[in-house]
Amino acid sequence: MREIELVYCSGSNRTKQTLDCLLEFISPSIPEIVYDDIIYEKNGDWIDISTLISRTDPLVKTIAIVGHNPTLSSLYQNIDTQNFVFLER
């Protein structure tokens, strides 16, 4: 698995705690972390997160997103998964 270069994370306390736990297991070094309220929005739209991803520097090859449902589920259902790798439980 590639090292995660960038994490987009909701600004909520719960997602920050989740990210802290995940980083211990998924990344040998600490990636750049961007807290963005668009991921936290209660009425957030998967398109907003997709736009956030599309604006990422093209040199960044691995991104993790820590956020909330149902927005993340909608994102997963609507993106082209051919170009993405997802962690399995």
C-alpha positions in Angstrom: 0.0 0.0 0.0 1.2 3.5 -0.8 1.9 6.0 1.9 -0.9 8.5 2.4 0.3 11.9 1.3 -2.8 14.0 2.2 -5.8 13.7 4.4 -9.0 15.7 4.1 -10.8 15.5 7.4 -13.9 17.0 8.9 -13.3 19.5 11.6 -15.5 17.6 14.1 -13.9 16.3 17.3 -15.0 12.7 16.5 -13.4 12.6 13.1 -10.2 14.1 14.5 -10.1 11.3 17.1 -10.8 8.7 14.4 -8.0 10.2 12.2 -5.5 9.9 15.1 -6.3 6.2 15.5 -6.2 5.5 11.8 -2.8 7.2 11.3 -1.2 4.8 13.7 -2.1 1.9 11.4 -2.1 3.3 7.9 0.8 5.7 7.5 4.4 5.3 8.7 4.8 9.1 8.5 2.4 11.9 9.3 0.8 13.2 6.0 -0.4 16.7 5.4 -3.8 17.1 7.1 -6.4 19.6 5.9 -9.5 20.1 8.0 -12.3 21.3 5.9 -15.8 22.2 7.0 -17.3 21.1 3.7 -16.8 17.5 4.8 -18.6 18.3 8.1 -21.7 20.0 6.6 -24.9 18.2 7.7 -26.3 18.8 4.2 -22.9 18.2 2.6 -23.0 16.9 -0.9 -20.7 14.2 -2.3 -20.1 16.6 -5.3 -18.5 19.1 -2.9 -16.0 16.5 -1.7 -15.4 15.4 -5.2 -14.6 19.0 -6.1 -12.3 19.2 -3.2 -10.4 16.1 -4.4 -10.3 17.4 -8.0 -8.6 20.6 -6.8 -5.8 18.7 -5.1 -2.3 19.2 -6.5 -1.9 16.5 -9.2 1.5 15.5 -7.7 -0.4 14.1 -4.7 -1.1 10.5 -5.5 -2.7 9.2 -2.3 -5.5 10.9 -0.4 -7.5 9.8 2.6 -10.9 11.3 3.6 -12.3 11.1 7.1 -15.8 12.3 7.3 -19.5 11.5 7.8 -22.3 9.5 6.3 -24.4 9.6 4.3 -22.1 12.0 2.3 -19.1 9.6 2.1 -21.3 6.7 1.1 -22.8 8.8 -1.7 -19.3 9.8 -2.8 -18.2 6.2 -2.9 -21.3 5.2 -5.0 -20.8 8.0 -7.5 -17.1 8.2 -8.2 -15.1 6.2 -10.8 -13.7 3.5 -8.5 -11.3 2.4 -11.2 -8.9 5.1 -10.1 -9.3 4.8 -6.4 -8.1 2.3 -3.8 -10.2 1.7 -0.7 -9.2 0.1 2.6 -11.1 -3.1 3.4 -12.1 -4.0 6.9 
